[in-house]
Amino acid sequence: MLWSGWGDPAKAVDLPDPVRKLLHELLGVREPAAPAATFGEVRLPASALPPSVLSALAGVVGAPHVRSDDDARIRHTRGKSTPDLLLMRAGDGSDAPDAVVLPGSHEEVAEVLRLCAAHRVAVVPFGGGTSVVGGLVASRRGFSGVVALDLARLNRLVSVDRVSMVAELEPGLRAPQAEQLLTGHGLTLGHFPQSFEYATLGGFAAARSSGQASAGYGRFDDMVVGMTVATPRGTLDLGRAPKSAAGPDLRQVILGSEGAFGVITSLRLRVREAPAVRVHEGWRFDGFAAGVDAVRRLAQEGPPPTVLRLSDEAETMVGLARPTELGGGLSSDSGCLVVAGYEGGPGDVAHRRDRAAAVLAAAGGVFLGPEPGESWAHGRYSAPYLRDALLAAGATVETLETACFWSGLPRLYDAVRLALAGALGSPLVMCHVSHVYATGASLYFTVVTAQTGDPLGQWAAAKRAATEAIVRAGGTVSHHHGVGRDHRPAYALEIGELGGEILRGIKERLDPAGILNPGVLIP
């Protein structure tokens, strides 16, 4: 992963001429006055961990698996939000961990947690490093140091139960690795978020990830049937059966807990047969309201496509649903694009395509054929690379997401766009619906504007305004990015004071020294 941007540096993209023209003429974007810092220019604080603690950690996981060199510390600094990248591009490594520890087993994770609790060392569980909500920046106050607990060595497919269609996998597996291992058994998870190429299974569970094929496969938390968790107080082994009436489901305490309650060391996941057929196609609607009504009907009447996403007029006009071809077809009357995808056996795919086509056509949709859908599928992981190019060109560009019930969706959509416009002047605000349910859907916004002299302050003000609008309009603070540090104040409002007390009580019981990801999630 690129230390100051997204993904593989060899896949970096240049902005097409139409996009450069749009940025300059519509938004006034100009090249930054100063170039981004190089790797050697990153300013790191001295490691605060005493040599005795480093030695003790090495005694647990082995000396080669405790790293305090600049390379390891820089590459485990923060996540991949726009503020994170702006700080790294400015050479600010002030949030770097003091060391990176790579355990190789559940027992090693548990012993590292015990040791860190005894020495008052904060621990940040680290998977793919793809957080975009400040989920990888621990508070140092009251701690002798901070370590990043990198789970990359926990990367095995432990077992496959084809009778139950359950596979046990370790949390450090990146999604492509997991898919490759399961493909050898003719299976798939079906979880393909935009972070797919770099995020890990443990991160998916800890943040309640939702993949682009969620309409067909469900969210990641729907896939978790069991897990093993190391905490400073001991081990939790959760999930004896698919469903249970034996009290509240403690799996739900860990899912979405963002490393604040414990470290997931094993996941038992529902798997599916690998699809024989994959088809993606496009539909056009005259306006966003008509498109929303169509995808709602499809989600409620079913059976839904595996992938179902609707871009609003602005996102369709710019072509953001097809980032590798961005700017290739700008049009003032492009309407709204729906991408529908289908995976499964030939008969099932044919049935769901026919049913979806009938619903979409009856709602006013115009069939565009396979090209728009296949183009989206081809470039589905490319948008973060585009963000890097836009930042380098002098634009502030970021995303935010929320969700609500269908009846409140129009109000929420308008409220967020108005809030962003009020905070940023005349930004380009684009939106799509990418996760649908019978009762509601998510809204995913992308915002582009010209950078000011203080881009961090500029985005902080915009994010604050948008978050306040989400709360007032009845949306959730996050559908799938998580809480982290960025959403914590609004999350406190969402769950109320009593809800916050419950979370603080769980934290105190599982992590009495408060070493796990301090400052993240817990109000």
N, C-alpha and C positions, 0 to 999 in steps of 0.2 A: 504494500500500500504506500502510495506517495505520501511523504511526511507532511507536506504543506498543501495537499489537495486530495483528489479522489483517485484511487485505483492505480492502474498500470501507467507509468509515464509514457510508455510507448503508444498508448491509446489516446493521448491528448488530442484535442480537436482544435481547429481554427474556425473562427466565426465566418460564415458565408457572407458575401457582400450585401445581400438584402438585409441581413440582421444588423450589420454594422451601420447601414444606412438608417434602419429603423431606430437603432439606439441613439444615433446622433440627431436625427431630425425630430423624432417624437419625444425623446427623453433628455436630450442635451448631454449625453454621455461623452466624456473625453478621456483620453489616455491618462493613467495616474502619473503624478509628477515624479514619483520615485519608484524604482524597480523593487520587486519583491526580494526579501532577504534570501541569501543562499544558505545551504545547510550549515556551513561553517560559521555563519554570522548569527546563528541562534544563541541567545543569551540564556544560559542555564544557571540556576543557583547551585551552590555547592551542596552535595549530598549531606543530609542531616543525620543519617543513620549511623550510630556508633559502630565501630568495627566489630565489637562483640556480638551485636545483633546480626550483622551480615554473616559472621562466622556461624552463628547458631542456625540461621536460615540455610546456609550451605550444608550444615550437618543434617538437615531434614531432606532437602531435595537434591543435594550434590552440588559441588562448587560450580560446575559448568552451567548450572541452571539458576544461578543468582547473578544478575548482570547490573552493574552500575555505571557502565560506559555511556558516553554521550549518545551514541547511536541508539541504544536500547531506550534510554530515557526520553529522547526526542520523539521516537516513534510510538511511545506510549503516553504522549502528552495530549490530553483533551480528545475530542471526537472529531466529527466532520460537519458541524454546523457552519454557517457563514461566519458568525463571530469567532468560532474556533480557527477557521482558516485565515481570517483577517489578522488575528493575533500571530499565527505562525508565519504568515507572509511578512509581518513586521518584525520578525525575529524574536518574539516574546515567548520564551520557554519557561516562564515563571511558575507554571502549574505542573512542571515535570515531576514524576515520582522520583523518590530517592534511589529506588532500585526496582528491578523487574524480577519477579520470582516465577519460575515455571515448574509447578508440581507435576508429578507423573502418575498420581493415583489418588483415590479418595482419602486414603490414610494420610498421605502427604499434605493434602489440602487441610484436613482436620488439624494436623499438627502445626502447620503454618499459622492457622487461625488461633490456636491455643498460645503459641509463642508470641504472636503479635499482640494478643490481648494482654499477656503478662507484661510486655514492654511498652504498651500504649502506642502501638504503631497502627496507623490507619491502613486499611486494605481496600483497594479498588479492583473488584473482579473485572477482568479484561478478556473480551472475546475477539471480535473482528475490529473493534475500535470505530464502529460506524454510528455511534450515538449522535443525534442532532439536537439534543435538548440539555446539554451540559451534564450528562450522566456519568462522565468519567473524570470529573474534577472533584476531589475530596477536600473537605475543609480540614486545614491543618491545626486549627485552634485546639489546644489541649492535648496534642499528640506529639510524640518524639520524632515522627517521620511518617512517610507515606510509601507504600509499595504497591505496584501494579501486579496483580495475581493473574498472569497470563496462562490460560488453560489450553494452549495449543498442543501440549503433549497428551492431553486426554482426547484422543482422536480415533477411537476404535468403534467399529460396529461389533457390539458384544454378542448379540444373538438375534435370530429371526424366528418368530413363531408364526408360521404360515396358516396354521389352523385358526388362530385368533386374529391374524393379520396385525401383529404387534412386533415392533423391532426395538431392541434396546441399543441406544447409541450414546457415546460420550459427548459432553457439551462443547469440547473444543473443535469438533468437526466443523469446518466451513461448509456452507450449503452445497456447493458443487461436489465436494468430497463425499458428503453424505449421499447425494443423489447417485454418484458413481458407484458407491458400495452397494446401494440398494438395487441399482439397475442390474447388478450381477445376480440378483435373486428375482428379477422380473418385477421389481416393485418401485414405488415412488412415494415421496411425502406429498408432492403437489404443492410445495410452498416456495413461491417465487417472488419475493419482494424486490424492490428496486436495488436493495443492498445485497442481493443474492450472491454475487461473486465473491464477497468478502465477509459477510456476517456469519456468525456461528449459531449452532443449534441452541446453546445455552443462552446466547443473547436474545434469540427469538422468544424463548420462554420467559426470560426475565423482563422483557419489555412488551409482552403480549403482541407480538408481531402479526401483521396481516399481509398476506401475499397477494400478488396481482390476480391469482386464480382463486381468490377466496369465495367467489360465488359458487364454485363447484366443489372445492376441497375444504372450505372453512378456514378459519383463522388458526394460527399455530396453537393457541391455547385450547382449541377444540381437539387438537391432535394428541395432546398430552394425557396419557392414561395413568402414568406413574412416574416417580422420580425419586432420586436419592439426593439428599442435601446435607452438606457439612455446615454446621453452625459452631460458634465459639462454645456453646453449651453441650454439643453432642450432635448425633446424626438423626435426621428424619428420613424414614423410608415410607413413602406415601403412594397409595394407589393399589389396593388389593383386588379391586374388581372394576369393571367398566363404570358402574354406578353403584351408589350405596346410600342407605338411609341411616348409617351409623354416624349420626351427628353432622355438623358442618364439614364440608370438604376442605381439608387442610391444604390440598394441592392449590386451591385458589388463593391461599395466603402467600405462597411462593411465586405463583405466576403473576407477573407484573410488579414484583417487589424490587427489581432493578439492583439486586445484589445487596440490599440493605438488611435483609433478614438472614441470609445464608448464601452458600455457594453451591449451585447445582453441579453434581458430579456424575450423574447418570440420568438419562431420559428414556422412558418407555413410551413409544409413540405409535399411534395408529398409522398404518401404511395402506396403500392402495395398489392394485395391479397397475403396472406401467401401461400407459395408454397405447393402443395400436394406431390411433388416428389423432392428429392435431390439425385443427382448421381454425383460421382467423379470418374475419371479414368485417366490412364496414357498412354503416348505415348513416344517412344524413337526415337531420331534422331541421325545420326552419328556425327554431329558437330553443333556448335552454329549458324554458318551462315545458314545452312540448316533449322535449327529450326526457326530462325528469319524470313526467307522467308516464312515458312509455317504459322506462326502465323500472319504475315502481310497479306497473302492471305486470311486467315480466317476472319481477322478484316475488310478487304475491300470488300470481296465477301458476307460475312454473310450468314445467321444470326449467330452471334457469340455465343459461350458458355457464361454462366453466369460468370464463372471463367476461366481465360486463363493465364497461366504463364509458362515460359520457363526458366529452369536453364541451365547455361553454363556447360562446361565439369568439371570444378573444383568444382562447387557447387553440381553437380550430383555425382561426385566421393566421396565427403565427406558425402553426404547424407543430406545436410542442408535443403532440402525441406521436410525432415521428421525428425525434431529435436529430437523427443522422441525416435527415433531409430538410432541416430547419430552414425556412425562408424560401423554399423552392416553389411554393404555390400560394403566395399571399393574395388574398382576395377579400373584397369588402362584403361579398354576399355568400360566404362559404358555409353559413349556417352552423350547425353543431354536429360533431362527429361522434357516433357510437361505434365502439369496437366490441365485437362479440366473438368469443373464442370457445371452441368445443374440444374436449379431450375424452377419449374412451374407446369402446369398441365401435365398429362401423355402424351397427344397427342403432345403438344408443345415440351416437353422434347424429345420425340422420334424423332420428325422431326429435331430438332436442332442437336441431336446426330448423326443422319444419315448424315446430311449435313456436319457437322464437320469431321466425319470419312472419307467421300469422299475426302475432301480437304486435310486433314492431310496424308492420305494414298497416294494420288497422288503426294504429295510433298516429299515422301520417308519415312514417319513415320511408325513405327512398333507398333501395338496396344499391350499394356501390361496388359490390363484388369483393373478391378476396384481397385485392391489392392494398387498400388502406389498413386492413387488419394484419396482413403479413408484414407490411412495412413497420407497423407498431411493434410486432413481435420481434422483428429483426433488431430494432433499436431500443428495446425495452429497458436495457441497463445503461443507456448512454447519457441520460440527462445529467447525472452528476459531473460528467466530464465537461458538458456544456457550461455548467455553472462555473467551473474553474476558468474557462475561457472568458466568460462574462466578467468575472471578478478582475481578471488580468486586463480587460479592456476598460475598466473604470466604472463598471456598474455594480450597484448593490443588488444582489439577487438572493432570495431565500424562499423557503417554503414553510407553510404551516397547515395544519389539518385539524378537523373537528368532525363531529357527527351529531345527528339528532333524529327525532322521529319525522316521518314524511310530512306531516302537517306543518311542522315548524321549519322545514328546509328552505322555502323561499325567503322567509324573514332572516334566517341565519346567513344565507348567501348575500343578501343585500347589506346586512349589518356589517359584515366583515369587509366587504369591498368599500363601503362608505368610510369605515374607520381607517383603512389603509390609505385611502385618498386624502382624508383629512390630515393624517400624520405625515404624508410624503409629498403632498402637492398634486402632482399628476403622474403617478406611477402607472406602469403596465401591470394590471392584475388579471391573472388567468386562473381558471378553476376547472376541476373535473370531479365527477363522481366515480369512484373506483371500487367501492365496497358496498354492496347492497344487501338488504335483509328484508324480510316481509314487513317489518315495522318501521324501517328507516334506512339511512344511508350516511356515508361519509362525504365530506367536502374537502378537497385538497387544493390549496391555493399556492400559486407561484407568483412572486412579486419581483418586478425589475424596475429599478430607478437609477438615476445618476448618483454616484457617490458624492457625498459632501466631504468637507475636510475632516469630519469625525464620523466615519461610516459605522463604527460600533455604537455610538450614541444615536445615530440616525436610525439604525435598525432596532435598537432597544426601545425607542419611543414608538416606532411602528408596531412592534410586537406587543407592547403594553396596550396600545389602543385596540389592536385586533383581539387580544385576549379579553379585555374588558367587554368588547362587543359580543364575543362568544358567550361569556357568562350571562350578560343581560338578555341575549336572545335564546337562552336555554340550551346551548350546545355543550358538549363535553370538552374539557380542556385538551384531550388528546384521544384520537381513535386508535392510533398504532405507533406513534413516535415515542410515547411514554411521558413521564413527568420530569425526571432528572432534577436539575436545579432551576431550569428556566421556567417551568410550569408550577413549581411548588406553591407559590402564593395563591394562584388561582385554584389549584387542586384543594387547598385548605378550604376555600369558599365552597367548592363543589361538594365536599364530603361533610362539611360542618365541623363544629368544635368537638362534638362527641365522636365523630368518625376519626378525627385527628387523635383523640385520646386513645382510641382502640389501637391505632397503628403504633402510637408511642408505647403502649403497653406491650404489644407483641415484640417491638424492638428491644425493650428493656429485658424481656424474658429470654429471648434468643441470643441477644448480643449486649449483655449488661455493660460492657466496657465501651460500647458504641463505636467499635473500630470499623464496621463494615460500611463502606461508602458514605461516610459522614457528610451531611449537607445535602444529600440526594433523597428525594421522595418524601421523607417524613416531615410533615408540617411542624 
